[in-house]
């Protein structure tokens, strides 16, 4: 696949709704012996055998993004986020109650305080370490949005993924997307459909949220989360007006 292949692992986040993503805390995060656990100010990690050498840098990367993301989304009083790492993908899929998951499923935020994810150090993962750190930031953003409004989990999908893509800095240049260049942007309804096969939301989610922040402001984005994506009540435009304005903004800017 093209650019979407690079983004496809992020589709793991859409899995959250199927995995009983909710505000319930840490039901499936297991306890660990002290040597397999690491805690920073806002995160608790359950480690694999491969994580001890660099867990400090992994934790610091998340901590470095914590204040920015919670500030951007006006979120406070979050619980400690528990992150369970796996070195075996089959074990991860079993933990997610999705044993037949496709290979691109490398983790999921399953509650406001819970992330299950392949270790960035897992052997045979075939993903750059820095990409996995970015994916962790993406997943943490899902935890923050769940803390703000549990109903927003994959609902609507474009907003759920868009916020995480934007906060994790996962920008895709629209000039690399033929359907955008040729004047055929998908509708929001199309971006919400068929999460198993439709990955366009990972191309465009950053751009959609960027439009909200730049045309309105961050408080309007927070209000979009709180109202589960009610465009008319928050932004004062219809869905079709939003879609037309967004596409014009993107093609003008990029």
C-alpha positions as CSV (number, residue, x, y, z in Angstrom):
1,X,0.0,0.0,0.0
2,X,1.0,3.7,-0.2
3,X,1.0,6.3,2.5
4,X,-1.8,4.5,4.2
5,X,0.3,1.5,4.8
6,X,2.6,3.6,7.0
7,X,-0.4,4.9,8.9
8,X,-2.3,1.6,9.0
9,X,-1.0,0.5,12.4
10,X,-2.7,3.4,13.9
11,X,-6.0,1.7,13.0
12,X,-5.3,-0.2,16.1
13,X,-7.0,2.7,17.9
14,X,-10.3,2.1,16.1
15,X,-10.2,-1.3,17.7
16,X,-10.8,0.3,21.1
17,X,-14.6,0.4,20.6
18,X,-14.7,-3.3,19.9
19,X,-12.6,-4.0,22.9
20,X,-15.0,-2.5,25.4
21,X,-13.1,0.8,25.5
22,X,-14.6,2.7,28.4
23,X,-13.9,4.7,31.5
24,X,-13.5,1.6,33.6
25,X,-10.0,1.5,35.1
26,X,-7.4,-1.2,34.6
27,X,-9.5,-4.3,34.8
28,X,-7.2,-6.3,32.5
29,X,-3.8,-4.8,33.4
30,X,-2.1,-7.4,35.5
31,X,0.1,-7.0,38.4
32,X,3.8,-7.5,38.0
33,X,6.9,-8.3,40.0
34,X,8.9,-5.1,40.9
35,X,11.6,-6.0,38.4
36,X,9.1,-6.0,35.6
37,X,7.4,-2.7,36.6
38,X,8.5,0.9,36.0
39,X,6.6,4.0,37.2
40,X,7.1,7.6,36.2
41,X,5.1,10.6,37.3
42,X,2.0,9.8,35.2
43,X,2.6,6.4,33.8
44,X,3.0,2.8,35.1
45,X,4.7,0.4,32.7
46,X,4.6,-3.4,32.8
47,X,7.7,-4.5,31.0
48,X,8.9,-7.3,28.8
49,X,12.4,-8.8,29.0
50,X,13.5,-6.4,26.3
51,X,12.5,-3.1,27.9
52,X,14.8,-2.6,30.9
53,X,17.7,-0.9,29.0
54,X,15.7,2.0,27.7
55,X,12.4,2.2,29.6
56,X,13.6,5.5,31.2
57,X,13.7,7.1,27.7
58,X,10.4,5.6,26.7
59,X,8.7,7.0,29.8
60,X,10.4,10.4,29.4
61,X,9.1,10.7,25.9
62,X,5.5,10.3,27.2
63,X,6.2,12.6,30.1
64,X,7.6,15.2,27.7
65,X,4.2,15.2,25.9
66,X,1.9,15.0,28.9
67,X,1.5,18.6,29.8
68,X,1.2,19.7,26.2
69,X,-1.6,17.2,25.4
70,X,-3.6,17.7,28.6
71,X,-3.2,21.4,28.2
72,X,-4.3,21.4,24.6
73,X,-7.4,19.4,25.5
74,X,-8.1,21.2,28.9
75,X,-8.0,17.9,30.7
76,X,-7.1,17.5,34.4
77,X,-7.2,15.0,37.2
78,X,-6.3,12.1,35.0
79,X,-5.6,8.7,36.6
80,X,-2.1,7.1,36.2
81,X,-2.1,5.5,32.8
82,X,-1.1,1.8,32.9
83,X,0.8,0.6,29.8
84,X,1.3,-3.2,29.3
85,X,4.0,-4.0,26.8
86,X,4.1,-7.3,24.9
87,X,6.9,-9.0,23.1
88,X,4.6,-11.5,21.3
89,X,1.9,-10.3,19.1
90,X,-0.3,-13.4,19.6
91,X,-0.3,-12.7,23.4
92,X,-1.3,-9.1,22.7
93,X,-4.2,-10.1,20.5
94,X,-5.4,-12.6,23.1
95,X,-5.2,-9.9,25.8
96,X,-7.4,-7.7,23.5
97,X,-9.9,-10.6,23.1
98,X,-9.2,-10.4,19.4
99,X,-7.1,-13.5,18.7
100,X,-7.7,-13.3,14.9
101,X,-6.6,-9.7,14.6
102,X,-4.7,-8.7,11.5
103,X,-0.9,-8.3,11.9
104,X,-1.1,-4.5,11.8
105,X,-2.9,-4.5,15.2
106,X,0.0,-3.6,17.5
107,X,-2.0,-2.2,20.4
108,X,-5.0,-0.3,21.7
109,X,-6.1,2.2,24.3
110,X,-8.9,0.2,26.1
111,X,-9.8,2.7,28.8
112,X,-8.9,6.1,30.0
113,X,-6.1,4.6,32.1
114,X,-5.1,1.6,30.0
115,X,-3.0,0.9,27.0
116,X,-2.0,-2.6,25.7
117,X,0.8,-2.4,23.1
118,X,3.7,-4.2,21.5
119,X,7.0,-3.2,23.1
120,X,9.0,-0.8,21.1
121,X,11.8,-3.2,21.7
122,X,10.0,-6.4,20.7
123,X,12.1,-8.6,18.4
124,X,10.8,-9.0,14.8
125,X,8.5,-6.0,15.2
126,X,10.0,-4.4,12.1
127,X,8.9,-0.9,13.2
128,X,11.3,2.0,13.9
129,X,11.7,2.7,17.6
130,X,10.7,6.4,17.1
131,X,7.5,5.4,15.3
132,X,6.5,3.3,18.3
133,X,7.1,6.2,20.6
134,X,4.9,8.3,18.4
135,X,2.2,5.6,18.5
136,X,2.4,5.6,22.3
137,X,1.7,9.4,22.3
138,X,-1.2,8.7,19.9
139,X,-2.6,6.1,22.3
140,X,-2.2,8.3,25.3
141,X,-4.2,11.0,23.5
142,X,-7.0,8.5,23.2
143,X,-6.8,8.0,27.0
144,X,-7.2,11.8,27.5
145,X,-10.2,12.0,25.1
146,X,-11.8,9.1,27.0
147,X,-11.2,10.9,30.2
148,X,-13.0,14.0,28.8
149,X,-15.9,12.1,27.2
150,X,-16.1,8.3,27.2
151,X,-18.8,8.2,24.5
152,X,-16.3,9.6,21.9
153,X,-14.5,6.3,21.5
154,X,-14.5,5.8,17.8
155,X,-17.7,7.9,17.7
156,X,-17.3,9.7,15.4
157,X,-14.3,7.9,14.1
158,X,-12.9,11.0,12.2
159,X,-12.8,13.0,15.4
160,X,-11.5,10.2,17.6
161,X,-8.6,9.4,15.3
162,X,-8.1,13.0,14.2
163,X,-7.4,14.3,17.8
164,X,-4.9,11.5,18.4
165,X,-3.2,12.0,15.0
166,X,-3.0,15.8,15.5
167,X,-1.6,15.6,19.0
168,X,1.0,13.0,18.0
169,X,2.0,15.1,15.0
170,X,1.1,12.5,12.5
171,X,0.8,14.8,9.5
172,X,0.3,13.4,5.9
173,X,0.9,15.9,3.1
174,X,-2.4,16.1,1.1
175,X,-0.4,16.8,-2.0
176,X,0.7,13.2,-1.8
177,X,-2.9,11.9,-1.9
178,X,-4.3,11.6,-5.4
179,X,-7.9,11.8,-4.3
180,X,-7.3,15.1,-2.6
181,X,-5.3,16.6,-5.5
182,X,-7.9,15.5,-8.0
183,X,-10.7,17.1,-6.1
184,X,-12.4,14.0,-4.6
185,X,-12.1,14.3,-0.8
186,X,-14.1,11.8,1.2
187,X,-17.0,12.9,3.3
188,X,-17.0,12.5,7.1
189,X,-19.5,9.7,6.7
190,X,-17.1,7.9,4.4
191,X,-14.2,8.4,6.9
192,X,-16.3,6.9,9.6
193,X,-17.1,3.7,7.7
194,X,-15.5,0.3,7.5
195,X,-12.6,0.7,10.0
196,X,-11.2,-2.7,9.1
197,X,-10.4,-1.7,5.5
198,X,-10.8,2.0,5.2
199,X,-7.7,3.8,6.3
200,X,-8.2,7.2,4.8
201,X,-9.0,8.7,8.2
202,X,-5.3,8.2,9.1
203,X,-4.4,10.3,6.0
204,X,-6.8,13.1,6.9
205,X,-7.5,13.1,10.6
206,X,-4.6,15.5,11.4
207,X,-5.8,17.9,8.7
208,X,-9.4,17.8,10.0
209,X,-8.5,18.7,13.5
210,X,-6.0,21.3,12.4
211,X,-8.8,23.0,10.5
212,X,-10.9,23.2,13.7
213,X,-8.0,24.6,15.7
214,X,-7.0,27.2,13.0
215,X,-10.5,28.4,11.9
216,X,-12.0,28.3,15.4
217,X,-9.7,27.4,18.4
218,X,-8.7,24.7,20.8
219,X,-11.7,25.2,23.0
220,X,-14.0,24.5,20.1
221,X,-12.1,21.2,19.6
222,X,-12.6,20.3,23.3
223,X,-16.3,21.2,22.9
224,X,-16.4,18.9,19.8
225,X,-15.1,16.0,22.0
226,X,-17.6,16.8,24.8
227,X,-20.5,16.9,22.3
228,X,-19.4,13.7,20.5
229,X,-18.7,15.6,17.3
230,X,-21.8,17.8,17.0
231,X,-20.5,20.1,14.3
232,X,-23.6,22.3,14.1
233,X,-24.0,23.0,17.8
234,X,-20.3,23.7,18.4
235,X,-19.0,25.2,15.1
236,X,-22.3,26.7,13.8
237,X,-22.1,25.2,10.4
238,X,-23.7,22.2,8.7
239,X,-21.7,19.0,8.1
240,X,-21.6,19.8,4.3
241,X,-20.4,23.4,5.0
242,X,-17.7,22.0,7.3
243,X,-16.6,19.5,4.6
244,X,-16.4,22.2,1.9
245,X,-14.6,24.7,4.1
246,X,-12.1,22.1,5.3
247,X,-11.2,21.0,1.8
248,X,-10.7,24.6,0.6
249,X,-8.6,25.4,3.7
250,X,-6.4,22.4,3.2
251,X,-5.8,22.9,-0.5
252,X,-5.2,26.6,0.0
253,X,-2.7,26.0,2.8
254,X,-0.8,23.0,1.2
